[in-house]
Amino acid sequence: MAILRAGQKALNLTDKMRRGPRNPEHGIRRERVCHAPLRFSIAALTALLFIAGVCWSSAQSNASSEYQVKAAFLFHFAQFVDWPPEAFKDAGAPLTYCTVGEDPFHGALDASMSGKTIDGRPVRVLHFKLAQDIQSCQILFLGAPEKKSLAATLVNLGASPVLTVGESQNFIEQGGMIGFLWEDNKVHFEINLEAAERAKLKISARLLTLAKTVIGGPKGT
């Protein structure tokens, strides 16, 4: 429960900072167009990294807590990635998270994303049985059970602008873009920048600095 509350606080903090202050004359909120929301997002993600490192040992014995933490990470990852225009049907299209096979989050991802927006786009979550249906996704999470079909899934995606996130061993070495790993009693993530660039995705240097390993470029560049 401590992990869930911490993750939710991080999500709520980002939402509050993105909405910005109210205009005292008109009583409406102004959207910030500067980089302040990104700074708050990086702070929230850094805090989440610390909390996950402290609490991950208990999450290992509680799959529900583990995936609540991963859901919070997935929300923040999207705030540090730019998709090309062709990744969306139109300007009002949602940013779509997808899973393949049995949902490893068991509803936690849907609950975490409910009512959220990223860069003005509503967020939705879809669960597919087959990898052939994932072309409409912007973020695809591939759980450990999908390891056997990982290579085929990535080939099927080709250079489609889909951010692939996984948890199986050597995920980024196989062509995935962001991989979770457990090391030194802490949760970390690795980034395959080359794979992201082939898909025309731009990952912020600020996220790269938090990654344990970056393939395709020095950290922070």
N, C-alpha and C positions, 0 to 999 in steps of 0.2 A: 504493500500500500504506500510505503514511503516513496518508492520509485514512481508510482502512478501519480501521486500528488506533486512530486517534483517536476515530472514531465509536463503535467497539465499547467503548472505555474509558468514554466518556460513558454508554452504555447500561448497562454493568456497574456504574458508580458509582451510578446511580439505583436499580438493583435492590438493591444492598447497603444503601442508605440506607432504602429502603422496607421491607425486611425487619426492620430494627431490631435491637436487642441481644438476646442470649439471657438468659433468666431463669436465674440461677445455681443456683436451688433445683430447678428442674424440667427444665432443659436444653432448653427450647423457646424459640422466638422470639416476641416480643410485637409485634403490629402497632401502629405509632404512629398516634395519632388526632389529633395536633397538626399544625401547618403546617410542621414541619421537613422532611418529604419534599419539599414544594413548593419550599422554599428551595433544597434541594440540586438539584432539577430545574432551577430557573431558572439555577443556577450551571453545571450541565452544559450547558444549552442555550446560555448565553452563551459558554462555552468552545468549544462546537461552532461557533458563529457566527464566532469568531475564527479557529479552525483552518480553517474552510471559506474564509474570506477570504484567508488566507495561501496555501492550497493549491489554490484553485479553478482557477487558470490551468492547472495540470497536469491537473486533472480534465476540463477542456474538451477535451483531446485524448484522454481516456480515458473513454468513456461509462460503463463499469462503475464507475469510481471516483465519477463524478458521482452516479450513482443510489444508491450506498452512502451518500453524504453525505445525500441527500434522504430515504432510508429512516430514517436516524438522526433527522433533523428530524421526520419524521412520527410516530415513536415519542414524542418529547417533546411535540409539539403536543397529543397526546391527553391529556396530564397537566394541561393548562391549559384544558380544555373540560369543561363539565357538560352531559350530555344529559338530556332529560326522561325520566321513567319509561317512557313509551310507546315510547321508542326501542328498548327491549329486550323480548324475549318474556317473560323472567322474571328474577329476581335472579341466577340462575346463568348467564344467557346470555352468550356471548362478545362482546367488542368486536371488530367485524369491519372490516378494511381491504379495500377493493375497487379493482380497476382495470378499465377497459373497453378492449376491443380487444386489440391485441398488448401483452403485458406489457413496459413500458419498462424495468423493473428486471431482467428476465431472471433471476429467482430471488433477487435481492439483498434484496427486501422480505420474502420468505418466510423467508430465512435470518436476517435481523435480528430478526424478531418471534418466531422459534421459542422456545418455552418461556417467553415473557414474559407478565406479567400487568399490568393497569392497574386500579387501584382494586378489586382483588380479582377482576377478571374475566379469564379467559384471553383471549389475543389470537389471532385467526386471520386469514388472508389468503385472499381469493377473487378469481379472475380471470374476468371475464365478457366474452363476445364482443359482447353487445348491451346497450345502456343500459337497456332495459326490465326487466332483471333485478336492478337495484341497490337496490330498496326495502329489502332486508334488511341494508344496509350502515350503519355509523355514520360511517365515513370513506371518501370516494371520491376517488381520485387520478385526474386527467384529464391525460394526457400531451399533448404538443404535437400529435401526429397527430390528436387528437380535437377540434382547434380548430373544424373545419368543422361538427361536430355539437354543439358546446358549448351553443349557445342552446337547441337542442331537448332536450338532456339536462337542463339546468337547469329548463326548463319541465316536463318529465316528473317531476322531483323535486318541484316545487311547494314547499310548506312542510314537506316531510318533514324530520325531524331528522337530516339527513346533513351532516356537515362536508365541504365540497368543497374540494379542494386541487388547484392546477394550476400549469402552468409556461408556458402560452402568453401572448403579449403581451396586455396589458389584460385579464387574467383577472378581476380583481375588479371592473373597470368593467362587465363583462358579467354580473355577478351571482354570480361565484364568491366563496368566503369567504376563502381564504388562497392567495396567489399568490407563487411564487418568481420572483425577478428577479436579473439580474446587472448590477451598477453599480459603477463605481470599483474594478474588480478585486476585488470582494467579492460574496458571495451575500447577498441580503437577502430579506425576505418582506413582503408587504403584506396587510392584513386589511380585509375588508368587513364591518364590525360590523353594519350594517343587515341584510345578507343572513343573517348568523348569527342575529340576533334574530328575524327572520321565521320561522326554522326552530326557534325556542325553544331555541337553544343559547346557553350562557353562556360567554363567553371571558374568562379571567382578565385583570385589569388588568395583571398582571405580564407577560403575553405581549404585550399591547398596547404596553407600553413598549419592547419590542425590535423592534417592527415599523417598517419604513421609512415606511409610510403607513397611516393608518387612515381608512376611510370610515365616516361615521356617528357620530363622536364624537371628542373630543380624546384624544390619546395618554395612557394612564395613568388613564383614567376608566372 
